[in-house]
Amino acid sequence: MSMLGIDLGTGSVKCAVVDASGQVLASASQTYRVSSPQPGWAESDPLEWLSATRAAVKRALANSNETPTSVGFSGQMHGVVVVGKDLKPLRSAILWADGRATKEAGRMAGDLGVESLSRLGSPAVPGFAATTLAWLKQHEPKVLERASHVLQSKDWLRVALGGEIATDPSDASGTLLFDVGAGQWSEEALDWCGIDPALLPPVRASQSAGGNVRLDGHDLMSAIGGADTACVVSGLGLVAGQGFIAVGSGSQTVRVLERPDFDQSLSTHTFALVGDPGAGWYRIGAVQNAGLSLTTALNWFSSNVDEATCALAKGIRDDDPIFVPYIAGERTPFMNANLRGSWHGLSLGTDRAAMLRSILVGVAQAVALGTTGVVNTGVSMPRPTPLVGGGTHDPLFRQLLADTTGLTLAIMDAPDAAVIGAALLGAGRTSVPVPAGFSDVVVPNKEAMERLRVLREIMIQKVMEQEHS
């Protein structure tokens, strides 16, 4: 028996044929555009998601000797797809990285307060469904007047392929419209947002049937699916007390919780795992500026990761500049969409290698602050802590991450965890039967840890100065 998994990311979709043990038999991916019609905006055309998914599924199935019998979905969180009665998008999807609803986020924070927001699992930030919908109600009211449903990304994709209208607890918990502990839509949040509750889909178990979908000439029974990070937890086979650090375009520090303890500091997020409502929860420190900031900054120098790691191999110097990597605002721990990047400590002696080295260090420091944000809520990270993601392949950068976080890191070769988790949901399962193993362990260097801690304090100070300027 084999299953198909579809992971709808921010810039690409990945499709994989997965066997009953959770092994990938064949896979393919396809990119699509993220547009920014105005500074700080982030949108995508859902029809491009649909076209890319069909193309990727076609290639994955062509490379597989098995025909899957079911399909599960994983998807980027928080964004909004508004559809009409014909289930076609009424406008481009507004994504998690969108910052247009900053004013609405500030208003939500003031109106609801810490206690209510903590039950919704997150601080009030732009890019989440509640604040985005409040912006649409103010600036594009005719869109909401014509709306039949408001869907998350993976849910729209499933519906567009012929599936049923529904969502699951893991995606619902990332909307700021869902009572994470109670496992249901929040009347208080909906009242604040001012939208008709009928626009929201019913919440069903992630592994429950989502209707038949048609892909590459095959009729497959689908499952509702789950949010991408929750599907990674499933694909790695993690249980309460375990967790991981992922570094890709962004970075996530995840700790699976024993119970739905909410973060009253509102510096992290508390989301639901895949499964039935109330099946489990996880704490996440979400960092927007990892690979996103790294790639952008290296492009300013017409450079690449190879050149930057060569500069890092020469060693961090005392007179290296400090790079604040928050070019796109930041979530954990600052929760400030208006933060911007900067360099500090530039001198006549600063050379190209120092600038490139500082970019890597700045990104690693952002990852460390995301991890600290999670630990400061009273939970501990597992030791060793699994490290996953496309940004973790270089040994020098792995060591830098260990030195900045102060954690012993277990390197896991698990690039397909989200799509595996999605495929398992298609078969009615919420966890891989055999948890992933690790290939190496990286131990932090105590001397480097202290040196980087001092630099991190300076970076925090510069961020605070920016926030109060």
N, C-alpha and C positions, 0 to 999 in steps of 0.2 A: 504494500500500500504506500502511496506517495501523496503529498499534499503540495499545494502551491501557496507560497507566501508573497505578498505584495507590500513593500515598505515605501510609502509616499513621502519622500523627504522634501526639504526646502528647495533644492536645486536639481534633484534627480529622483527617479523612481528605480527601485531595485526589485526584481522578481526572481524567485528561486523555486525550484522543485526540490522538496525535502522528503527524506524517507522517514519511516516510523521511529528511528533512533535519533532523529534530529540532525542528520548529516545532509549537507547540500549536495545534490546530484548534478544540478546544472543551474546556472544563473545568468542574468543579463541586466543591464541598466541602461537608462536613457535620460539625458538631461533635458531641462526646459528653463525658460527665462524667469528671472525675478526682476521686475521693473520698479522704478522709483519715479513716478510722475512728478513728485515734488520732493524737496530735501526732507529726509527722515521718513518717507513713506516706503512701504514694501508690499508689492502686489504680485499676483500671478494669475494667468488665465487658466481656469480649471479645465477648459477644453484642451489645452496643451498637456495637462496632467493625463487626461483621458487618452489622447493620441500617443503620448510617450509610454503609457502603461501597456497599451495594446501592442506597440512595437517591441517592448522589452519582453512581454509574455511570449510573443511569437518566437523570438530568438531563444529564450530559455527552453521552451518546449521542443524546439528544433534540435537542441543540444542534449535532450534527455531521452533515454530509452524507455522511460515510464510516462504514462499519462496520469496526471493527478486526478483524484476523485473529489477534492474539496479545495477551497481557497479561504485564506484568512487575510485580514488587512491590518497594517500598521501605518501610522501617519504622524506627520508633524502636528504639534499641539497648538492650541490657543486661537488660531486664525478663524476666519468667518467666511463661509460661502452662503450668500443669500440667493434663494431660488424662487421662481414663480410657480404657478400651478402646473406648468409643463415640466417642472423640475430642472429647467435650464437656468444657469446663473444670470442674475439681473445686473451684475457688474463683476469686475475682477475680484478675486478673493483677496481679502486683507489679511496679511500674514502676521505671525508672532513677532517679527522684527520691526513692525510698523510703529512709528512713534507719534502719529498724528493726534492720538487721544490723550495727550499729556494733561490738558486742562480737565478733561473728564475724569482722569485718574485722580487728580488732586481733589476734585469735588467728591468723588466716591469715598476717598480716604476720610475727608472731613465729615461727610454725612453718615457713614456707617460706623466708623471707629474701629479700634483694635479688636475688640471682642468679636464683633460680627465678621470682620475680615478674616480673622484667624479660623473661624468655622468654615469660611469659604476656601481656606487652604493657602491663600496668597495675599500679599499686599496689593493694593490697588495700583496697577501699572498699565501703561498703554500696551496694545498688542494682544490683550486678552478679549474674549468675546464680549464681556459686559461693557468694558470701556469703549470698544470699537462700535458696538451697537448704539451706545449713548451718543457717540460722535455721528453715526449715520442718522440717528433720529433728529439731530440738530442740523446737520449740513446736507443730508440727502434723504429728506423725509419721504419723497415719492418712491424711493426704492423700497423702504419698509412698508409703505402702503400697498405696494404690489406683491409683497413677499408672501409666499406660502409656507416656507420652511427656512430656518437658519441652521446650517449644518457645519460640522467639523470636516476637515479635509478628507480623511479616509472614509467618512460616512457618505459624503457627496460622491466620491469615486465609486463606492459600492452601489449606490443608488443609480448612478449613471450607467452602470453595467447591467442593471436590471434587478438589483437587490431591493430590500425593504428599507423603509425610513425608520431609523433607530440610531442610538448611540450607546456607548458603554460607560461604566463608571470611571475608567481611567481617563478617557477623553473629557467626559463631563466635568471631572474634578479640576480641569485646567481652564475652565471658562470664567471663573469668578461669579457663576450663577448657580453653583451647586453646593449644597451643604455636605461637606466631605465626610463628616462623621455619621450623619443620618442617611447618606446614600440616596439623596433625592434633590430635585430642583428646589432652590431656596426662594420662598415667597418674598422675603425681605429684599433679596438682590434683584428679583424680577420687578418688584415695585419701584425700586430705585432706578432701574434701567428704563422702565416705562414701556416695555414691549409686551405684546400679547403672549402669554405662556403657551398658547397653541402653536406658536412658531417653533418651539423647541421639540425635538424628537423624544419619544419615550426612551427611558434608560433600561437597557436589558443586559444580561450577562455577556461578557466579551466573547465567550465561546458558544453562545446560543445561535441558532440558525438565523441567517440574515437574508434568506431567499436565494433562488437560483440566479446565477449570473452567467453571461455568455462571453467566452474569451477564446479567440483563435479557433472558432468553430466548435468549441466544447461547452456543454452545459454543466456547470459545477455548482454544487451546494456551497454557499458561502456562510461564514460566521461573521458576526458583527465586527469583531476585531478590537484593537486596542491602540492606545497612544504609544508613540515610538519608544520612549524611555521605559514604560511599563513592559513593553514587548521585549526590550533588552533584558530586563530582570527575568522574564520568563525564559528567554532563549539561553540565558546563562545558568538557569536552574537555581537562583538565589532564594534564600529563605530569611525569616526574621533574624536580625543581628548581622546579616551580611550586607555587602554593598560593593561599590566600585567607583573609580574615577574614569570618566571618558573624556577624551580630547579630540575634537574634530573642528568643525567651523565654530562651534561654541564648546563649552566644557560643562560637564555635569558631575557633581559629587553626589552620589546616591547612597542612602542608608535605609534598608528595609526595616520598618518599625514593627514592634511587638503589638502596638495599639495606636489608635489615632490621636497621638499627643500633638497638639497644635503649637506652632511657634508664635508666642506672644510678641516676640521682637519684630516679627514680619520681615526678617532679613533672608528667609528661605521660603520654600514652598512645601506644602504637604499634599500629596496627590494619592489617588487610589491605584492599587495594582489591578491587573486584568483579573477577570473572574466575575463572580456575582457581587452585587453591592455589599460592602462590608467584608469582602474576602481578605483584604489587606491594604496596607498603606506604605508609602515611602517618603522620606525627607529628601529634598534635593536642593543643593546649592547650584543655581543656574548662572553660568557665566557666558555672556554673549560674545566677548572679545577674546577668543582663542585663535583658531586658524583664520577666522575672518580678519582679525587685526593683524596677524602675522603676514598673511598674503598681501593685504593692502599696503602695509608699511614696506615690505620688501619690494613691492612694485614701484614705490616711490624712488627706490635706488636702482631700478632695473636689475634687481638681484633675485636670488632664489634660496630655497632652504639649504641646498648644498653649500653655497658660499657662506651662509650665515653660520652653519654648524662648523665649517672650517675656522671661522673667526672664533667661535666658542671654544674650539679645541685649543686655542692659544691661551686660554684662561681668562677669567674675569679680572679686570684691573681696578685698582682703587679709584682711578680717575675716569672710569667709564661713565657715560651719562646715564641717567635714569629715564627709562621710557615708561610713560603712563599710557597703557594700551587701550583706553576706553574711547575709541573713535566712534562708537555707535551707542553711547550711553552704557549703562550697566545695570544688571540685576544684583545678584548676591555679591557682596554684602550691602552695596550702597543703594540699590533700588532707585536709581536716578537716570532717567532717559536723557537728561540734558548734559551729562558728563561728556567731555571730549578729551582726545589724546593730546599728549605733549611730551617734550623732552626737557630735562633739567640737568644742569651741570655741564653744559657744553663749554669747551675751552679751545684755545689755539692748538692744543695737543690732541684734540679729538680727531680720530681718523675714521675712514670708512669701516674698517673692521670693528672698531668700538661701537659705531652706530648699529651695525648689523647684529652684533653680540647683544647689545642692549634690547633689541627687539625680542629676541628669544627669552631673555631674562624677564622682561616686562610681562610677556604672555604667561610664563611660568609663575610669576608672582600673582597674576590674576587667578590662575587655577588654585594656587595655595590659599588665596583669600576666600574663594568659593568653598574650599574644604574646611577652612577655619570657621566659616559661617555655619556650616552644618554641625561641627563639633561643639560650637558655642551654644547650641540649643540643648545640649545635655546628652547627646548620643555619641558613642565612640565608633570610629571606623575599624573594620576588621584588620587584623595583622597576620600576614601581609594583606595589603589592600590591592585587589585586582585593578589593573590598568588596561583600558581598552581604547580603541579608536584609531583612526588613520593618522593622528598626530603623534603617535607613540612609537613609531618604527625606528627612529634613530637612537642609538645607545647613549649618545651624549645628551640628547634632550631628555631621555628617560632619567638619567642621573640628575639632571638639573631639576626635573619635577620631584624626584625623591628629596633632593636637598632643600627645595623651597617648601614643600609640604611637611617635611620631617617624618614622612611615612615610609616604611619598607613596602615597596611596590612589587606585586606579582604580575609579570607581563603575560597577558592572555591574547592569544591569536584568535580573536572572535569577531571578525569583521562582519559576520552575517547574523549576529545575535538577534537583531530586531526582526529581520525577515524570517528567521527560524521561529521566533516567538509567534509571529503572525501565522505562519503555516500550521503550527501546533494548534492554534485556536480553531483553525478550519477543521481540524480533526476532533474538536471538542476537548482539547487538553490545554492546561494552563501552565505547564512547566516541561522543560526538556527532561527526558528520562535519565540521562547521565550528565551531571553538571560539567561545565567546561573546566579543563585543567590549565596550568600555566607552564610557560617554557623557560622562564628565568625569574630571578629575584634581584631587585636593585635596593641596596641598603644606603640610606643617607649618610653623607660625610658630615660629622659633627662640626668641624671647623667651617665648612662651606655653609652649613645650616645657619650658624651664627652670623656669618658675614651677610648672607642673603636676608636674614631677619632684620638686620640694621637697615639695609637698603629698602626693604619692604615698609618699614616704619616711615622712612622719608617719602616713599611713594604715597602712602596713606595721607601723610601730612599735606602733600601737594594736592591730592584730591579734595581734602577738607578745605583747603584754601580756595579751590575752584568753586566748591559748593557755597562758600560764604562770600564770594566776591560779587 
